[in-house]
Amino acid sequence: MDQVGSGSFALAEEPPRSATPTLQMAVVALSFLLAAWVVLWLRPTQDPAMAAVLMIVMMAVPGALSEYFLVQRRAGPADGMRRDRGQASAARVMQKIVGLWAIYGAMLFAYLMLPVYDAPLYDAFLRTFPVVLPWIMGLSIPYIALVDSLQTEPEDRLWRFGGLLLLREVDRDGIGNWLLGWLVKAFFLPLMFCFLTGYIADLWAFKLTDEGFGYRLFILSYQSLYFIDVAVGTLGYCMTLRLLGTHIRSAQPTVAGWVVALMCYPPFWPAISQAYLRYNPDWEWEAWLAGSPVLFAIWAVMILACLVVYVWATMAFGLRFSNLTHRGVITNGPYRYTKHPAYIAKNLSWWLVAIPFIPEDGSFLTALACCFMLLGVNTVYFLRAKTEERHMMEDPAYRAYAAWIERNGIFRRR
């Protein structure tokens, strides 16, 4: 890890331009607040899955409009796009539709056939995806036609993949990595959507009672912050759109990068954490500080401060949040100060929540073992950061950002 610098927060120069400017981040934040108010307060539906769909639509529409009409008006059209419309090719559009619908069909088949999706975790998604999919497929026809008319090179990887399915001779270069991007979306979208429905249901059921008010307020704040995180994350996986420039440029190309990322999520993480990285899971900070209201409040604020930074980092992506992919270089928000603010904040919060250094039985050996296990989790995230950096360093824009952080970031070399 980089050594801590002098401690000065003064920035000598401006960072490279962010793919998601502050204006777009603000639009996403405001649209989230409106959507959350409608879903949590007005409750137009009693089904948390439909409420999650409504939230995503309410965030996606203003996010897309601001990205297209405000951001691109200033920064220029998205990569590979032009302002003036050309003539869409019917044959080309049909070939792209064949490719896209084949991917949708493969996703639906996987969700219905793979045993992992029989788990209760995925119930909300499996009820919702078949209902939403026909709408997505229908809207994809005019969308593909519009994009085709605006592309500078319309014979893209989707067109080439469609050609492969139609047994036509096409250039296969880049199709494998492009399909990996779809695999990322297919894996993470159900997870994020189900996490979102879970938080909606929990917040609907939450009661802020007088008994244990301080701790209940902390839990409400804790859940609300993760609610924001998964809402923006779900939005990001839905909005991989070339028209907006939020598409996937490239997917993580290494096996190591995939392993250290996927092991942090179900169905892999529950098994790994229980068998190898079980760090003080049954004894947390609120029991330790229950008899000291002042220390309890200070500790709670420190945990929530970590989560605020974590959610701020997610919000900085706007419509571009995604694991294992490159969708543009983010240089504002907390990324102005360090390359991995989300990982740093989340891992620090786990030390504060789990207090592995103060085990319930008071044993030094237990504390040592728990700290060792949590350090193992920290190591996984360190490896995630490094594999992500190696992937992103293929982009000159990220190399410029990394060089800027080396000169100006908090965790910089002397």
N, C-alpha and C positions, 0 to 999 in steps of 0.2 A: 504494500500500500504506500501511497505517497506520504511523505512526512508532513506534519502540520506546519503551516507557514508562520509568518510573523504575527498573525492574528489581526492584521489590518483588513478591513472590509472595503477600503477604498479601491475602486476599479480604475485602472489607468487608461483603459480604452473600452470601447463598446464591443460586445461579442458579435460574432457573425450573425446575420439575419436568421431568425427562427422560421422554420416551416409553418409553425402556428403562431402568428403574432398575438400580442396581448389583446387586441381588439376581438379576435376570434375566441380566445380563452374567456373573455368577459361575456360574449354572446352565449357560449355554452353554459357558463355559470348561471346567467340570468334565466336561460331556458330551463335549466334544471330546477331552479327555485320555483318557477311557475308550474312546471310539471309535477313537482313534489307537492305543492300546495293543492293542486287539483286531485292528485291521487290519494294523498293522505288526509286531506281535510274535506273536500267535496265528495270523494268516493263515488264516482259515477258507476263503478262496478265493484262487486264484492269478491271477484275472482282475482287473486294477486297476479296470476299469469297475464290476464287481460289488462290489468293495471300496469304491468311492466311493459307490455306492448304499447299502451297509450303513452307512457312516459317516454319511450324511445322515439315514437313518432313526434311528440311535442318537442323533443330536443333536436331531432334530426332536421325538421323543416327549417327552423330559424338558423340552425348551424349550417345547413347546405346553402341557404339563400345568402347568408353573410359571407360564406367562403367564396361563393361564385361572384356575387355582385359587389362586395366590398373589398375583400382581400385580393382577388385576382384583378380587379380594376386598378389596384395600386401596384401590385407586383408583376402583373402580366399574366397571360394564360398559363394553365398548368403545363408541365413538361409534355411535349408531344402533341399539344393542342394549339389551335389557332382561334382568333376572334371571329373571323368571317367563315360562315358555313359554306361547305362545298356540297357536292352531290353524293349522297349515300348510295352505295351499291347494294341492290336487293340481294344479289347472289352472295356478296360478302357478308351482309347482315344475317342471312339465313344460315350461313356456315358458322358464324359466331353464336347464333342462338342454339344450334345443334351442340356446340361445345359447352355452352353455359348450362343448358338444360340437362346434359349428360352429367355434369358435376352435381347439380341439384339432385338428380335421381340417385347418384352414388351416395350422396350424403344421407338422403332419406332411407335408402336401403341399409346403410351402416347403422343408423339410429334404430331401425326396427329389428335388425338381425343380430347385432353384437350384444353378447350377454351383459357387458358392462352397463348398457343403457337400461337394463331391467331394474337397476337400483332406484330406490325411492327418490334419491337426489334429482333424477332427471324427469320425474313425472310431469312437472309443469311444462318443460320444454317439449316433451313428446305429445302432450295434449295440444300445444300451441303451434308447433312447426307445421304439421299437415294442414292446419287451417290457414296459416299465413302464406305458405308456399305458393298456392295458386295465384295469389295477389302479386307476389314477387315475380313469378314467371310472366304474368301478364304485363306488368310494368316494365319488365326487362326488354320487351320488344321495341317500344318507342325509345327507351333509353339507349339501347345498342345502336339503333338507327341514328339518333342524335349524335352520339359519340363518334360513330363512323364518319359522319359528315364533317366533324370538326378535327379529326385526327390528321396530323401531318404524315403519319405512316400507318394507315388503317389496317394493313396486313400484320396485325400484332400477334401476340402469343395465343390469345383466345381464338383468333381466326385460324392460326396454324394447328391448334389442338382440335378444332372442329374439322379441319382438313384431314387430320390423322384418323379421326373416327369415321370419316367418309371414304377412307382408303385412298386419299389423294397424296400426290408427291408434294411435300412441304418441308421447309427447313425446320428441323427439330431443335435447333439450338435454343437453350433457355427454357424450354417447355418443362423440363424436370423440376427446376427451381420454382417456376411459376406454380406448378401443381403442389409443391411443398407449401407455398403461401396459402393455397386453398385448404390444405390439410391443417395448417395452423388455425384458420378460421373455423373449420369443421370441428376441431377439438375444443377450442376455447369458447366459442359462442354458446353452446349449451350450458357450459359451466357458469359463465358470467350471467346468463339469463336466469338460471335457477338460483344463483346467489342473490340476484336482484329480487326475484319473487319472494325469496325467503326473508330478506330484510323488509320488504313491504309488509308481509304478513306479521313479522315481529313488531314493527312499528305500529301497525293497526291494533295489535293486542297489548301494547305497552301501557302501563298505568304508572303515573308519577305520584306515588302515595306519600303521605306524610311520614310514615314509618320508614326509617332508613333513607330519608330524602336525599342526602348527599351522595350516597352510593348509587341510588336510582338515577339521579341526575347524571352521574358519571357514565352509567351504562347507556342512558339515552344518548349522550354525546358520543360515546364510543361507537354505538350502532349507527348513528346518523353519519358519522364520518366515513365509515365503511360503506354505507348506503350510497353516499356520493361517489365513492371510488368505483363501486361495481356498476353504477348507472353510467358513468362516463366510459368505463371499460366496455360495457355491453354496446354502447353507442359506437365506440371505435371499431369493434368487430363488425358491426352492421354497415359502416360507412366506408368500405373499401371501394371508392368510386374514382375511376380515371377522370371523369368529367370535372371533379373538384380538385384533382391532384392529390387525393388522399389514398390512392391505390397503393398496393404493395410493390415497392421497387424490387426488392429481393428478399428471400427467406434465408434464415440461418442455414449455412451450407454444411456445417460440421455435425457429426454424431454427438460429440461431446457437448456442444451447445444445446442440442435437443435433450440430451439426457439430464443435464443439470437444471434445465427449465421445467421439463415435464414432471420430474420427481417431486416438485414443489406443489403439485396439484393432485386432486383425486383423479383416478383411483389409486395412484402410486403413493402419495404422501401419507395417507393413514397407515398403510402397512409399514412403510419405511420409518415413520416417526415412532410407532409403537415398538418396533423390533430393534431399532438401532439408535434413535435420537430422541428418546423419551426424557425430556428435561423438566423435572419438577412439575408435572402437569396437574397434580391434585392439590397443590398448595400455592396460593397466589397472594399478591401484595395486600389485598383488602383484609385478609385474615390476619396478616402480620401487623398491620397498622390500625386495626379496628379500635384499639384503646387510646389512640392519639389523634384527635380530630385535626389538629394543625398539620401534623406530618402527613396524615391521610390526604388532606386537601392539596398539599404541596406535591405529593407523589402523583396524585390524580392529574394535576395540571401538567406535570412533566410528561406523563403518558400521552395525554391529549395533544400536547404541543408536538410530540413526535408524529402523531397521526395527522395533525394539520399540515405538517411539511409533506408527509406522504401523499395526502390527498391533493395538495397544491401541485405536487409533481405530476400526478395523474391528470389533473385539470389542465396543466400546461400543454398536454398533447392535443387538446380540443377534440377534433374528429379522428385523430390519428393514433390513438392508443392501441397497442398490440404487442404481444410477446413474440419473440423469435422472427421479427420482420423489420425491414427498413422501410419506413414510410415518410421519410423526411427528417431532417436534423432539428431537434428542439434545443434552443439556446437561451430561452427566457424563463421567467419564473425561477424556481430553485435551481434549474440547470444553468443559471447564470453564475452560480457559486461552486458547483461541483457536478461531475458527470453522472453520479448515481445517488441523487438525493433520496429517492424513494427507498432504495435498498438500505441506505444508512439509517434513515428514520425508522423504517419498519423493524430492522434488526435491533436497534436500540430500544424500541418499545417492548420487544419481547423480553429483554433483560429486566426492564422495569416491571412488567406484568408478572413474569414467572418467578422472579427473585431466586434463581437457582443457587445463589451464594448463601441463601438463608433457608435451608430445607426444613420441613415440618418436624423431623425427628432431631434436628440440631446437630447431626453428625457431620464431622469434617469430611469424612470419606464420601458421604452422600452429597455434600455440597460440591466436592471436587468432581464427582461423577456427573452431577447435573450441569455444572459449568462446562465440563468437557463436551457433553452432548450438545449444549447450546452453541458452543464454539464450532461444533460440527455443522450445525445449521448455518451459522455465519459463513463458514467456509463454502458451503454450497452456493450461497448468494455471491460470495466473492468470485467463485468460478463462473457464475452466471454473468457477472459484470465483465469479466475478462473475455469470455467467449463473445459477448455482445460487442465489446469494443473491437475485437479482431474482425468481426463481420462488418461493423460500421466503418472501419478504417479503410475499406475499399472505396469509400466515397470521399473525394477531395474536400467536400464541404465539412464532413465530420473531422477530417484531419486538421482543417483550419480551426475548427471549434476545439478539438483536443489540445492543439498548440496554444490557443487562447487561454484555456483553463490552466494549462501548465504555468502560464505567466500570471494569471489573475485569480485563480480559484482559491478556495479556502484550504483545501488539501493539496497544496502545490509543493513542488521541490524547491528547496532553497537555492 
